Amino acid sequence: MYYGGLPQGDPAAGYGITGFVSASPGTAAPGVVVTLVALPSDETIGSVQTDTMGKYIFYPVQPGSYQVKVGSFTLPATVTASHVRLDVDLSAKGKEYMRCD
């Protein structure tokens, strides 16, 4: 599984939340703002922009519950003992499109 070159996750070092944002299926969406929010506090952990390939990465992330916000999408992400991958298709017209591996 591709996690953007992240090292093996562990409780001390943290884990990663990564993904691919597409403008349409398979077409990268560069420069899109992706925001990570901790739950239940609703604290914004940080925001990043997708790279030229449409990829984003949050690292290190401690185990817990989060929301990943991309455009009009808000996706749940639970980090337990491994990295999390969430892919988003912005053309999904209001339906969540995500892949968690």
C-alpha positions as CSV (number, residue, x, y, z in Angstrom):
1,M,0.0,0.0,0.0
2,Y,1.3,3.5,-0.9
3,Y,1.4,6.0,1.9
4,G,3.6,8.6,0.4
5,G,6.8,7.3,1.6
6,L,5.8,7.4,5.3
7,P,7.9,5.5,7.7
8,Q,6.3,2.5,9.5
9,G,3.9,4.0,12.0
10,D,4.1,3.4,15.7
11,P,2.5,4.9,18.8
12,A,5.5,7.0,19.7
13,A,6.2,8.4,16.3
14,G,2.5,8.7,15.2
15,Y,0.8,7.7,12.0
16,G,-0.2,9.3,8.7
17,I,-3.4,10.3,7.0
18,T,-2.8,10.4,3.2
19,G,-4.8,10.4,0.1
20,F,-5.5,11.4,-3.5
21,V,-7.9,14.2,-4.5
22,S,-9.2,14.0,-8.1
23,A,-11.2,16.5,-10.1
24,S,-12.8,13.6,-11.9
25,P,-12.1,9.8,-11.6
26,G,-8.3,9.4,-12.1
27,T,-7.6,13.1,-12.8
28,A,-5.4,14.8,-10.2
29,A,-6.7,18.0,-8.5
30,P,-3.5,19.9,-7.6
31,G,-3.6,22.9,-5.1
32,V,-6.8,21.8,-3.3
33,V,-6.9,22.7,0.4
34,V,-7.3,19.6,2.7
35,T,-8.0,20.3,6.4
36,L,-7.6,17.9,9.3
37,V,-9.9,18.4,12.3
38,A,-9.7,16.5,15.7
39,L,-12.8,15.1,17.2
40,P,-14.7,15.7,19.4
41,S,-12.9,19.0,20.1
42,D,-13.3,20.3,16.5
43,E,-9.8,21.7,16.8
44,T,-8.1,22.3,13.4
45,I,-4.9,20.3,13.4
46,G,-3.7,21.8,10.1
47,S,-4.3,22.4,6.4
48,V,-2.3,21.4,3.4
49,Q,-2.6,21.8,-0.3
50,T,-2.5,18.8,-2.6
51,D,0.6,18.5,-4.7
52,T,0.8,18.5,-8.5
53,M,-0.2,14.8,-8.4
54,G,-3.3,15.5,-6.2
55,K,-1.7,13.8,-3.2
56,Y,-1.8,15.1,0.4
57,I,-0.3,14.0,3.7
58,F,-0.7,14.7,7.4
59,Y,2.1,13.3,9.5
60,P,2.5,12.7,12.4
61,V,-1.0,12.1,13.6
62,Q,-1.7,10.5,17.0
63,P,-4.4,7.8,17.4
64,G,-7.9,9.2,17.6
65,S,-10.9,10.4,15.6
66,Y,-10.6,13.0,12.9
67,Q,-12.4,14.6,10.1
68,V,-10.7,15.3,6.7
69,K,-12.4,18.2,4.9
70,V,-11.9,18.6,1.2
71,G,-14.1,21.1,-0.6
72,S,-17.7,20.3,0.3
73,F,-16.7,16.8,1.6
74,T,-16.2,15.9,5.3
75,L,-14.8,12.4,5.7
76,P,-14.4,10.5,8.9
77,A,-10.9,9.2,9.7
78,T,-10.1,7.0,12.7
79,V,-6.4,6.4,13.4
80,T,-5.8,3.4,15.5
81,A,-2.6,1.4,14.9
82,S,-1.8,2.1,11.2
83,H,-1.8,4.8,8.6
84,V,-5.1,5.8,7.0
85,R,-5.7,6.6,3.3
86,L,-8.7,8.6,2.1
87,D,-9.2,9.4,-1.6
88,V,-11.8,12.0,-2.7
89,D,-13.3,12.5,-6.1
90,L,-14.6,16.1,-6.2
91,S,-16.9,15.4,-9.1
92,A,-19.0,12.9,-7.0
93,K,-21.8,15.5,-6.9
94,G,-22.5,15.5,-3.1
95,K,-21.9,11.8,-2.6
96,E,-18.9,10.8,-0.5
97,Y,-16.3,8.9,-2.5
98,M,-13.6,7.6,-0.4
99,R,-11.3,4.6,-0.2
100,C,-9.9,3.5,3.1
101,D,-7.1,1.0,2.9
